[in-house]
């Protein structure tokens, strides 16, 4: 299968919070690039998050220690986690 990514991914496994439809989920960013990320959630919701849904995530374990917030869109879901397209970020 040919690689579709345009940017190099960096493996990181850093804790994060994913915000989707007024809910907050704890997880980890498994890898990230300038245009996307793969996030694995601690307790993934079943059938709530779907490809095309808007979301955001922060590189932190709490809103109080916010470092950077990314807005994006769910691109795919697989057993490893959720693929996200990063649309913009705020510092």
N, C-alpha and C positions, 0 to 999 in steps of 0.2 A: 504494500500500500504506500503510495506517495505521501510525503510529508506536506501538509497544507499550511503550516505555520510560516509567518513572514519574519518573526522575531525570535531570537534565542530565549529559551526558558531557563530560569535559574531555580534549582531545587532549594527549598528553604524550610518547610515544616514549622512555620511560625504560627503561634496562636492568633486567632482573629475572631471577630464577630460579624455575622452575616445578617443583614436586615432585609426582610422580604414581607410585603403585605402586612405591615404593622407588627411583625413578629421579629424576635431576635434569637439567633442560634449561635452556639459556641462551636468552634471548629478550628481547623488549621489550614493555612495556605500551603499546599504541597509544592506548588511551583508557580512562578509568576514571570511575566514579561512586560514589555511596555504596552502591549495591547490586550493581554488576557491573563487569566489565572485559573488554577485548579484548586478548588476548596473541598476539603473533606469535613463533614459535620460530625460532631460527637454523637448526637441523636437525630439522624436525618428524618424529617417529616415524610410520611408516605403520601404520595400523589398530591402534594400541595404545591410544590415548586415544579414549574414546567418550563421547557425551552421557550424563549421569547419573553419571559417575565422580567420586569425591571427589578433591580436589587441594588444594594450597596454593601460595602464591607469596610471594616477598619482593621488596621494592623495593631491590634491591642486586645487585651482581655477585659477592658472596661471602658465605658464612654468617658470617664474622668481622665484617663491617661491616653486620650486620643492623640495619635501621631499623624495619621493621614487617612482621609476617607475617600474611597473610590466608588463612583457610580457606574453601574453597568447593566448588562443583560445576560440572562442565562442562555448559553448556546447549546449545551448538551448535558445529559445526565447519564452516568454510568456507575458501575459498582465501586469505582475508586472515588468518585465525588462529582462535583458540579463544575462544569466548564463555564467560565464567565468571559465576556468581552468587556474590557474596560472602556468606558465612554468618556469619563473625565475624572479628575481628582482634585481634592481640596487639601491644602496644608493648614 
